[in-house]
Every structure is written in structure tokens, then in C-alpha cells.
Amino acid sequence: MNILLPPLALLSAFIGSAYAQSSVQFYGNIDIGLIKRSGQPLALGKRANNTLGIKGSEALGNGLDALFQLEIRYEPDTGSAEQGPGGAQRPLFQGQSRVGLRGAFGTVRLGRGLTAFQESSAAFDPWYGSPTPAGFQTDLTIAGFTSDPLGPVGNSTNRMSNGLFYNSPEVAGMQLNATVGTREANGGPPLIGKGSAQDPQYPANAAASSTPVSLTATYRRKDLSMMLAFERNAVESRLYAAGLSLVLASSTRVMVSHTRQDQSHIRVVQAHSKAWVIGLQQALGPGRVLAGYGWKDVDESSTTRQASLGYEYDLSKRTRLYADVSSKKAPQRVRHLDLGVNHQF
């Protein structure tokens, strides 16, 4: 039986009972294409995460709304639920599963979702923060930082479970965003850290040694966007980041981000890294050119360099064709080519 049938049945049940809600939306994204990477055969794969979700709100009166969102991620080439590294099965609602309230105080949600930093940083990656190797998000924009180091095998590293998420109201373009997690154990594998295989620094199913927290201050006004960020994860690794995005002549967006990471709590060597990404989105014909260059240095001894170029052709407001080429040296050179289609519904 297809692994997605139970989730789909669950979503149908939600939709069927949703008429009492003020607003309910069933949405999704499907992205699939041909991918060729150095040393690997031609394969079907994805450029962006494939999602299937439902979200809604209910007006409670006095300017207060109740919110919910459940989001499945899946593999379009096989129809299975999304898999992590090594084929590990990811959670059913891998994208997010949150419920909360929205009012004059801002928005408060509980559950699982992107941390404040991971969510805010996507605006400063020319590939929109998608996980494609042609983009920069997972290794350079966030300097390889993991927000979930003690999660189960295959768990997405840019999300936080058992979290409280807050977004302030936007005032004159300014907004504060915060994510705070509990210190409870989540069934993760051992993390050796400064220990050994026989005596890891964090044994299996270890609880956090400090409260995970993620904070961002963002500014969005007309053609200018900025971000300052700090995040500390469950094993006390720290990240500091800044981003700037500017629209020029209404058809050109340029962006730059800088990220520093400190993993000295769990590493003796290669504990510090810093990364830069410079990007461009340029309107051209019925689509846009994407381009970027990024680099990362780890303790001044290990370096990563990446250059990428892509083009998106809009067939409609919801459907686009895309093609990307990138070259990454870290330290071995890996070239990536893809050609595919993305449809949002």
C-alpha cells in the first residue's frame, strides 16, 4: 500500500470537518526533474521540497485568530514520504505541525517548524532557500549549521521539534522572531563530540544540554530587506548571521549574507567557520536568471567554494520550467546539472 495513503486520508478528514473554520486552505508543491552530478548516473530528483499540506484559521473575536498548519513532504519520483540521508524515513509531518494564536501581540505557535533563523535566512539565498545543490542554503547561507543535532536519524536539520514560535507584529518594516525549544530527548542517535564511540559526549536519546533558542530581527521596506540573527542549538553550537537584499531598477535583486558558527562545545578542531554568499536574481523575458557565488572557511584550513547559474521560465503564475548548473569545490570538485518543472497548487 502506498505510504502516502494514510496521510491523505487524514488530510481528507481535516478538509471534511473544516467547514466550521473561518478559512481553510489545501495546498502543495510538486517539483521533479533530471539531475546529473559528478560521479553519479543521471537520475530523477527534486530542486525544491515537495509539500502537501493544509492550514487554516478561525476568527475567535476581538481581533484574535486560532491557527493550524500540517505539512507532509514527499518524494515525487517514487510517491513515498520524504527520505533523509541514507534513505532514513522522515516524520509524517516533516514540513511542520503547529497550532497557535494570532492577535495584536503577534503570532504564537507550538509544535514543529523552521527556526526563526532558518526561516528568515531563505530570503538571502538566490535559490529561495531551497535544498538544491545548485543553491547555497544548506551549506553556505547557514554555514552548515544544524538546528536539530539530537533529533532522530534522517530528521531535517533546519527545523525544531517541541518548540514555541513567536513572530512580533511588523512595525515600520521591523519584526522580531523567536523560537525556543524544550530540552526533552527526541530519540536521536549518539553524538560522539569530544567523547569516544564507547563514551559519546551525548549518548543515544540524550536531552539538550542547554535550551535551544533562535532569534532574528528583520527589516522589510519597499526594495530593501535586512536580517540579524543568533541561534544556539541543543548541543550549544552558536551561530551569528546577517543578510542584506536590495532591489535595483525593479527587475534586479542583489543579496549578500554572512554567517559565523562556533562548535567549540563539541569539537576540538575545525570548530569555527565563516561563510559568505553573494547572489543575484535578474528578470529576463518571461522568467528570471539566478546567479550566485559563495565560500566557507573552517578554522582557516578547510575551504568550500561554489558558483551557480540558473534560469526559470514561467509558463503561468503557478508553473515554471527551470535549469541550473553549479560547480562546488570542497575540497573535491562536484558539478551539478538539473532540468525540471515546478508546479504549485
Stockholm file with secondary structure:
# STOCKHOLM 1.0

chainA/1-345         MNILLPPLALLSAFIGSAYAQSSVQFYGNIDIGLIKRSGQPLALGKRANNTLGIKGSEALGNGLDALFQLEIRYEPDTGSAEQGPGGAQRPLFQGQSRVGLRGAFGTVRLGRGLTAFQESSAAFDPWYGSPTPAGFQTDLTIAGFTSDPLGPVGNSTNRMSNGLFYNSPEVAGMQLNATVGTREANGGPPLIGKGSAQDPQYPANAAASSTPVSLTATYRRKDLSMMLAFERNAVESRLYAAGLSLVLASSTRVMVSHTRQDQSHIRVVQAHSKAWVIGLQQALGPGRVLAGYGWKDVDESSTTRQASLGYEYDLSKRTRLYADVSSKKAPQRVRHLDLGVNHQF
#=GR chainA/1-345 SS CCTTHHHHHHHHHHHHTGGGSSEEEEEEEEEEEEEEETTSCCEEECSSCCEEEEEEEEEEETTEEEEEEEEEEEETTTTEECBCGGGCBCCTTCSEEEEEEEETTEEEEEEEEECHHHHHHGGGSTTTTCCCTTSSIIIIITTTCCSCTTSCTTCCTTEEEEEEEEECCCBTTEEEEEEEECCCCCCCCCBCTTSCSSSCSBCTTCCCSSCCEEEEEEEEETTEEEEEEEEECTTCCEEEEEEEEEEETTTEEEEEEEEEEECTTTCSSSCEEEEEEEEEEEEETTEEEEEEEEEEEETTTEEEEEEEEEEEEESSSSEEEEEEEEEEESSSEEEEEEEEEEEEC
#=GC SS_cons         CCTTHHHHHHHHHHHHTGGGSSEEEEEEEEEEEEEEETTSCCEEECSSCCEEEEEEEEEEETTEEEEEEEEEEEETTTTEECBCGGGCBCCTTCSEEEEEEEETTEEEEEEEEECHHHHHHGGGSTTTTCCCTTSSIIIIITTTCCSCTTSCTTCCTTEEEEEEEEECCCBTTEEEEEEEECCCCCCCCCBCTTSCSSSCSBCTTCCCSSCCEEEEEEEEETTEEEEEEEEECTTCCEEEEEEEEEEETTTEEEEEEEEEEECTTTCSSSCEEEEEEEEEEEEETTEEEEEEEEEEEETTTEEEEEEEEEEEEESSSSEEEEEEEEEEESSSEEEEEEEEEEEEC
//
